[in-house]
Amino acid sequence: MEQMSRVGSSFRRCSLGTSSSHISIQIDNDAESVSEAGDIGDRALPSRRYSDRSSFSLSFDNRSETGAVVSIQDVENLQLCPAIFHHNASVLPLPPQLTSPPSTNAIVAPKQEFGKGLPMFLDYASCLLHLSVFGILGVLTRYILQKLFGPGVAGVTSDKTILYLDLPSNMVGSFLMGWFGVVFKADISHVSEHLAIAITTGYLGSLTTYSGWNQKMVDLSVSGHWLFSAVGFLVGLFLVAFSIIFGVETAKGFRWLLNEMNRRAGIGSFKINWKMDSYSHQLAVMVLLLVLLGILWGVIGALVKAEFKHSDRDAQLWFACMVGPLGVWIRWFLARLNGRGLGRTGLLKWIPFGTLAANISAASFMAALASVNKAVNSKDSNTVVAGLQFGLMGCLSTVSTFAAEFNAMRKSNNSWRAYAYASITICVSYSIGILIYCVPVWTKGFDR
């Protein structure tokens, strides 16, 4: 049974499926599915999950001596991942069912037509376009929320308190992640996988930022407010965790309401039947996004050039919008590490290493840019550094995905992992930020 559990785990690691829409072997250890709660990067693309040829699956009523159920689709995955057969230098035998023809009680699933959408390279390009456009929208929304709740309007947030400027956007993004990244993600993915990626990874990932949160707590520390920075992390974690819980619960309530309305109308449960999976539809959307991104970058580039010498704040925003998509792309590629673990054995696969690497690296570069800006201390450097921090680093890091992973771990059989994961993220990024930013400020005597 232990051998088959390892086989099932390897099958699932090598599967290129994503979210709640794919079928996988159920195993006792939920570490991998929990660590993939937020994002799995390019493994979510249909072109990575399925081959270009049509395929079918067989499932068997009878079980092997080990009690495991294995499908023909899983056997096909062995061709993509031969390492499944090698565990501690031993070769695992195939189950008895797979060494003989299917029995009469086998259930043949209907043939599924994969590959009727875009080819792989266009599929990648389309996904990058989705991420770019929605990433820019996320940056703009984060800026609006900063201004709305900041000192200039509502006065709720400030650079000098534990209620940092990006707190409202992190809370709103985490709340929306509960709706569109948890409860309704499968419905959106049914319509379009690219749309689901664009909303969760692109828009919500860019709307929220971990690096900005970490840097504000580091700024408090360099001013001597160590207690405030510690409380700021605790308060921030509580608020984003509560936000995604509130989002999930309200989304479940809305889904129940839709199901109840459909039931009374005699329609049945709520379900989206429309699916944008044809080549022509996907190509049309890709061209539309390409034109839209070209217009956005053209306008943004002109605004950066016009505002660079006149308005620091406006120039920072438009420069951030220009470089923001690069941060989204990097985070999306790093997300493929989620659920993989370390090494061939998948050590610590409950840790979303992709999200962890994105948040820690963004926080580290954020601190480095702040330190460089302190040393140079000029108007032009302030504009460039602030734009890179708000756009590139802000989009590279994410709180909405972090909150989704934290919430999934908290609800799993090993709830302690949620707090261990949060502690690792916060402690490592904060420590590196102290070394990169605070130490130069203290030793060189930069103006604080």
KOLNU-111085 format. One line per field, with one value per residue (C-alpha): residue number from 1; x, y, z. Coordinates in nm, 3 decimals. Example, Ala and Ser with C-alpha at 12.3 -4.5 7.8 and 13.67 -1.06 7.14 Angstrom:
2
num 1_2
x 1.230_1.367
y -0.450_-0.106
z 0.780_0.714
//
This chain:
448
num 1_2_3_4_5_6_7_8_9_10_11_12_13_14_15_16_17_18_19_20_21_22_23_24_25_26_27_28_29_30_31_32_33_34_35_36_37_38_39_40_41_42_43_44_45_46_47_48_49_50_51_52_53_54_55_56_57_58_59_60_61_62_63_64_65_66_67_68_69_70_71_72_73_74_75_76_77_78_79_80_81_82_83_84_85_86_87_88_89_90_91_92_93_94_95_96_97_98_99_100_101_102_103_104_105_106_107_108_109_110_111_112_113_114_115_116_117_118_119_120_121_122_123_124_125_126_127_128_129_130_131_132_133_134_135_136_137_138_139_140_141_142_143_144_145_146_147_148_149_150_151_152_153_154_155_156_157_158_159_160_161_162_163_164_165_166_167_168_169_170_171_172_173_174_175_176_177_178_179_180_181_182_183_184_185_186_187_188_189_190_191_192_193_194_195_196_197_198_199_200_201_202_203_204_205_206_207_208_209_210_211_212_213_214_215_216_217_218_219_220_221_222_223_224_225_226_227_228_229_230_231_232_233_234_235_236_237_238_239_240_241_242_243_244_245_246_247_248_249_250_251_252_253_254_255_256_257_258_259_260_261_262_263_264_265_266_267_268_269_270_271_272_273_274_275_276_277_278_279_280_281_282_283_284_285_286_287_288_289_290_291_292_293_294_295_296_297_298_299_300_301_302_303_304_305_306_307_308_309_310_311_312_313_314_315_316_317_318_319_320_321_322_323_324_325_326_327_328_329_330_331_332_333_334_335_336_337_338_339_340_341_342_343_344_345_346_347_348_349_350_351_352_353_354_355_356_357_358_359_360_361_362_363_364_365_366_367_368_369_370_371_372_373_374_375_376_377_378_379_380_381_382_383_384_385_386_387_388_389_390_391_392_393_394_395_396_397_398_399_400_401_402_403_404_405_406_407_408_409_410_411_412_413_414_415_416_417_418_419_420_421_422_423_424_425_426_427_428_429_430_431_432_433_434_435_436_437_438_439_440_441_442_443_444_445_446_447_448
x 0.000_0.290_0.438_0.114_0.079_0.418_0.307_-0.013_0.184_0.426_0.138_-0.011_0.317_0.372_0.017_-0.006_-0.362_-0.478_-0.754_-1.070_-1.142_-0.893_-0.918_-0.634_-0.566_-0.685_-0.420_-0.421_-0.158_-0.315_0.011_0.039_-0.317_-0.294_0.029_-0.131_-0.433_-0.318_-0.143_0.055_0.187_0.213_0.104_-0.248_-0.239_-0.440_-0.150_0.065_-0.198_-0.298_-0.128_-0.241_-0.399_-0.737_-0.727_-0.959_-0.953_-1.051_-1.151_-1.203_-1.461_-1.231_-0.932_-0.582_-0.449_-0.324_-0.667_-0.549_-0.744_-0.533_-0.662_-0.519_-0.476_-0.242_-0.042_-0.004_0.144_0.422_0.558_0.593_0.748_0.964_1.101_0.782_0.933_1.242_1.203_1.509_1.673_1.392_1.149_0.782_0.565_0.254_-0.082_-0.227_-0.506_-0.259_-0.076_-0.386_-0.668_-0.957_-1.224_-1.587_-1.673_-1.447_-1.616_-1.506_-1.521_-1.631_-1.357_-1.241_-1.117_-0.810_-0.589_-0.871_-0.762_-0.442_-0.111_0.133_0.339_0.026_-0.128_0.171_0.158_-0.214_-0.167_0.113_-0.111_-0.390_-0.147_-0.009_-0.341_-0.492_-0.166_-0.174_-0.535_-0.425_-0.152_-0.397_-0.652_-0.386_-0.288_-0.652_-0.701_-0.381_-0.503_-0.857_-0.759_-0.433_-0.360_-0.492_-0.855_-0.978_-0.662_-0.694_-0.350_-0.008_0.361_0.431_0.176_0.104_-0.186_0.041_-0.067_-0.116_-0.332_-0.667_-0.562_-0.431_-0.761_-0.975_-0.761_-0.779_-1.156_-1.193_-0.959_-1.213_-1.472_-1.284_-0.983_-1.163_-1.542_-1.597_-1.255_-1.376_-1.667_-1.434_-1.188_-1.471_-1.527_-1.158_-0.845_-0.672_-0.943_-0.906_-0.530_-0.574_-0.811_-0.627_-0.259_-0.279_-0.530_-0.558_-0.188_-0.099_-0.368_-0.205_0.162_0.370_0.691_0.522_0.391_0.734_0.914_0.683_0.753_1.126_1.089_0.931_1.223_1.487_1.311_1.337_0.973_1.046_0.730_0.516_0.671_0.602_0.243_0.209_0.287_0.041_-0.237_-0.174_-0.181_-0.502_-0.678_-0.588_-0.673_-1.010_-1.065_-1.029_-1.245_-1.512_-1.479_-1.519_-1.821_-2.002_-1.927_-2.068_-2.377_-2.415_-2.372_-2.641_-2.869_-2.812_-2.879_-3.195_-3.323_-3.249_-3.418_-3.735_-3.728_-3.689_-3.350_-3.133_-2.810_-2.606_-2.372_-2.200_-2.231_-2.054_-1.689_-1.441_-1.228_-1.234_-0.935_-1.118_-1.251_-0.915_-0.732_-0.978_-0.933_-0.555_-0.555_-0.785_-0.559_-0.251_-0.403_-0.520_-0.177_-0.012_-0.243_-0.189_0.189_0.188_-0.022_0.171_0.504_0.393_0.272_0.601_0.795_0.567_0.552_0.908_1.044_0.731_0.541_0.723_0.408_0.241_0.563_0.609_0.260_0.293_0.642_0.506_0.232_0.495_0.717_0.440_0.368_0.728_0.675_0.351_0.526_0.809_0.566_0.358_0.663_0.780_0.434_0.504_0.723_0.419_0.336_0.664_0.872_1.250_1.445_1.320_1.148_0.936_1.063_0.846_0.600_0.342_0.537_0.443_0.802_0.700_0.498_0.759_1.040_0.841_0.755_1.099_1.287_1.055_1.091_1.469_1.491_1.248_1.485_1.785_1.615_1.522_1.882_2.011_1.759_1.880_2.238_2.170_1.891_1.797_1.465_1.523_1.638_1.338_1.103_1.268_1.308_0.951_0.820_1.017_0.905_0.539_0.521_0.783_0.827_0.462_0.350_0.624_0.500_0.144_-0.074_-0.392_-0.221_-0.040_-0.375_-0.536_-0.253_-0.262_-0.638_-0.614_-0.343_-0.540_-0.840_-0.632_-0.555_-0.228_-0.338_-0.004_0.150_-0.039_0.133_0.468_0.441_0.345_0.628_0.884_0.769_0.763_1.080_1.298_1.184_1.199_1.547_1.682_1.519_1.689_2.029_1.991_1.820_1.863_2.230_2.348_2.128_2.271_2.636_2.647_2.431_2.189_1.913_1.617
y 0.000_0.231_0.162_0.247_0.564_0.672_0.587_0.787_1.079_1.066_1.039_1.353_1.545_1.469_1.553_1.883_1.954_2.237_2.366_2.174_2.092_1.804_1.448_1.299_1.001_1.064_1.007_1.049_1.319_1.650_1.845_1.882_1.995_2.246_2.396_2.433_2.619_2.954_2.904_2.645_2.865_2.734_2.387_2.532_2.570_2.312_2.275_2.152_1.920_1.732_1.604_1.727_1.394_1.272_1.040_0.834_0.700_0.369_0.320_-0.018_-0.133_-0.401_-0.308_-0.447_-0.631_-0.302_-0.143_0.136_0.249_0.341_0.466_0.430_0.810_0.779_0.514_0.751_1.002_0.753_0.833_1.195_1.112_0.797_0.889_0.741_0.395_0.486_0.538_0.474_0.297_0.039_-0.035_-0.045_-0.306_-0.215_-0.306_-0.638_-0.471_-0.292_-0.605_-0.759_-0.640_-0.453_-0.672_-0.663_-0.442_-0.163_0.169_0.348_0.725_0.916_1.033_1.386_1.618_1.801_2.020_2.200_2.531_2.724_2.540_2.550_2.856_3.063_2.932_3.067_3.398_3.437_3.364_3.620_3.877_3.802_3.839_4.168_4.344_4.226_4.296_4.660_4.684_4.544_4.807_5.087_4.952_4.928_5.289_5.404_5.223_5.375_5.724_5.658_5.527_5.723_6.050_6.263_6.137_5.900_5.912_5.549_5.431_5.589_5.513_5.570_5.336_4.962_5.035_5.058_5.206_4.871_4.719_4.806_4.658_4.343_4.301_4.369_4.138_3.858_3.899_3.875_3.576_3.398_3.462_3.411_3.208_2.959_2.931_3.032_2.941_2.614_2.793_3.056_2.787_2.605_2.913_2.988_2.871_3.191_3.404_3.223_3.276_3.641_3.717_3.530_3.550_3.865_4.100_3.986_3.900_4.252_4.420_4.277_4.302_4.136_4.330_4.664_4.523_4.389_4.711_4.928_4.711_4.735_5.114_5.117_4.913_5.147_5.428_5.234_5.116_4.745_4.668_4.844_4.637_4.309_4.413_4.527_4.177_4.018_4.264_4.241_3.860_3.855_4.104_3.932_3.589_3.718_3.886_3.564_3.374_3.641_3.625_3.246_3.251_3.529_3.361_3.032_3.218_3.378_3.040_2.894_3.181_3.117_2.745_2.819_3.059_2.807_2.529_2.731_2.813_2.443_2.496_2.297_2.390_2.688_2.598_2.787_2.585_2.821_2.739_2.937_2.651_2.685_2.803_3.098_3.230_3.203_3.361_3.652_3.717_3.697_3.955_4.182_4.167_4.225_4.542_4.653_4.593_4.783_5.080_5.067_5.055_5.329_5.563_5.473_5.531_5.874_5.963_5.852_6.070_6.368_6.342_6.231_6.585_6.744_6.520_6.259_6.084_6.053_5.941_5.673_5.536_5.515_5.369_5.110_5.017_4.976_4.734_4.562_4.287_4.165_4.098_3.910_3.692_3.603_3.515_3.305_3.104_3.061_2.931_2.609_2.515_2.500_2.147_2.006_1.997_1.971_1.711_1.397_1.279_1.595_1.692_1.952_1.962_2.120_2.446_2.652_2.720_2.921_3.174_3.172_3.248_3.526_3.699_3.670_3.775_4.072_4.181_4.152_4.354_4.606_4.659_4.682_4.947_5.145_5.131_5.247_5.530_5.644_5.651_5.833_6.058_6.237_6.317_6.090_5.796_5.839_5.820_5.512_5.330_5.404_5.286_4.961_4.906_4.974_4.802_4.530_4.426_4.489_4.254_3.998_3.952_3.871_3.854_3.715_3.390_3.377_3.418_3.141_2.903_3.001_2.946_2.607_2.493_2.619_2.408_2.097_1.805_1.975_2.325_2.403_2.424_2.747_2.924_2.763_2.880_3.233_3.242_3.127_3.388_3.675_3.591_3.526_3.829_4.057_3.937_3.986_4.328_4.427_4.317_4.484_4.807_4.881_4.788_5.024_5.301_5.258_5.216_5.481_5.731_5.794_6.044_5.854
z 0.000_0.079_-0.264_-0.439_-0.233_-0.362_-0.716_-0.671_-0.535_-0.828_-1.074_-0.927_-0.926_-1.293_-1.393_-1.573_-1.457_-1.232_-1.006_-0.928_-1.290_-1.326_-1.196_-0.996_-0.778_-0.425_-0.158_0.215_0.217_0.110_0.112_-0.263_-0.331_-0.046_-0.175_-0.518_-0.378_-0.512_-0.844_-1.042_-1.321_-1.675_-1.564_-1.573_-1.951_-2.146_-2.389_-2.102_-1.958_-2.266_-2.577_-2.918_-2.999_-2.882_-2.586_-2.372_-2.019_-1.867_-1.507_-1.345_-1.094_-0.955_-0.743_-0.720_-0.421_-0.282_-0.306_-0.537_-0.842_-1.145_-1.480_-1.827_-1.839_-1.543_-1.727_-2.021_-1.777_-1.712_-2.058_-1.948_-1.613_-1.623_-1.280_-1.134_-1.178_-0.982_-0.609_-0.395_-0.689_-0.706_-0.986_-0.894_-1.073_-1.262_-1.106_-1.224_-1.421_-1.645_-1.753_-1.909_-2.135_-1.971_-1.818_-1.913_-1.618_-1.739_-1.798_-2.112_-2.084_-2.393_-2.621_-2.539_-2.808_-2.688_-2.901_-3.080_-2.927_-2.983_-3.035_-2.747_-2.844_-2.916_-2.595_-2.402_-2.586_-2.521_-2.151_-2.126_-2.291_-2.045_-1.755_-1.892_-1.942_-1.616_-1.434_-1.544_-1.426_-1.091_-1.055_-1.134_-0.884_-0.613_-0.676_-0.657_-0.325_-0.191_-0.275_-0.152_0.194_0.224_0.404_0.119_0.134_0.407_0.617_0.728_0.613_0.640_0.584_0.953_1.112_1.116_0.879_0.577_0.243_0.066_0.342_0.177_-0.158_0.015_0.197_-0.110_-0.323_-0.065_-0.040_-0.417_-0.423_-0.204_-0.474_-0.799_-0.686_-0.461_-0.493_-0.857_-0.997_-1.149_-1.319_-1.466_-1.574_-1.749_-1.965_-2.017_-1.839_-1.952_-1.797_-1.465_-1.474_-1.574_-1.287_-1.010_-1.108_-1.319_-1.161_-0.798_-0.777_-0.894_-0.688_-0.376_-0.286_-0.020_-0.087_-0.010_0.319_0.417_0.323_0.532_0.836_0.762_0.737_1.083_1.215_1.074_1.260_1.584_1.601_1.632_1.825_1.566_1.287_1.472_1.543_1.182_1.056_1.299_1.222_0.849_0.853_1.056_0.828_0.499_0.646_0.764_0.425_0.227_0.478_0.445_0.067_0.059_0.289_0.101_-0.232_-0.102_0.010_-0.333_-0.503_-0.274_-0.369_-0.740_-0.695_-0.498_-0.765_-1.041_-0.843_-0.801_-1.171_-1.251_-1.417_-1.179_-1.006_-1.119_-1.402_-1.683_-2.002_-2.239_-2.303_-2.509_-2.635_-3.013_-3.211_-3.366_-3.033_-2.858_-3.151_-3.161_-2.790_-2.831_-3.111_-2.914_-2.608_-2.823_-2.966_-2.621_-2.467_-2.751_-2.694_-2.316_-2.344_-2.607_-2.393_-2.077_-2.250_-2.369_-2.017_-1.863_-2.105_-2.047_-1.667_-1.590_-1.555_-1.411_-1.169_-0.964_-0.846_-1.187_-1.354_-1.087_-1.152_-1.529_-1.509_-1.264_-1.513_-1.782_-1.588_-1.389_-1.646_-1.620_-1.250_-1.324_-1.582_-1.344_-1.065_-1.303_-1.413_-1.052_-0.957_-1.145_-0.846_-0.618_-0.515_-0.647_-0.329_-0.317_-0.508_-0.678_-0.361_-0.331_0.013_0.188_-0.100_0.129_0.099_-0.212_-0.310_-0.615_-0.417_-0.141_-0.386_-0.553_-0.226_-0.068_-0.383_-0.439_-0.075_-0.103_-0.424_-0.277_0.018_-0.215_-0.429_-0.118_-0.001_-0.341_-0.345_-0.003_-0.129_-0.458_-0.327_-0.649_-0.816_-1.115_-0.904_-0.677_-0.976_-1.124_-0.793_-0.682_-1.019_-0.998_-0.640_-0.703_-1.041_-1.087_-0.723_-0.639_-0.917_-0.852_-0.495_-0.397_-0.088_-0.248_-0.351_-0.017_0.160_-0.049_0.036_0.404_0.418_0.246_0.487_0.785_0.679_0.601_0.830_0.924_1.014_1.179_0.833_0.763_1.051_0.972_0.610_0.716_0.970_0.713_0.461_0.710_0.903_0.599_0.399_0.702_0.803_0.451_0.437_0.763_0.629_0.291_0.393_0.762_0.800_0.519_0.657_1.007_0.902_0.627_0.810_0.523_0.582_0.726
//
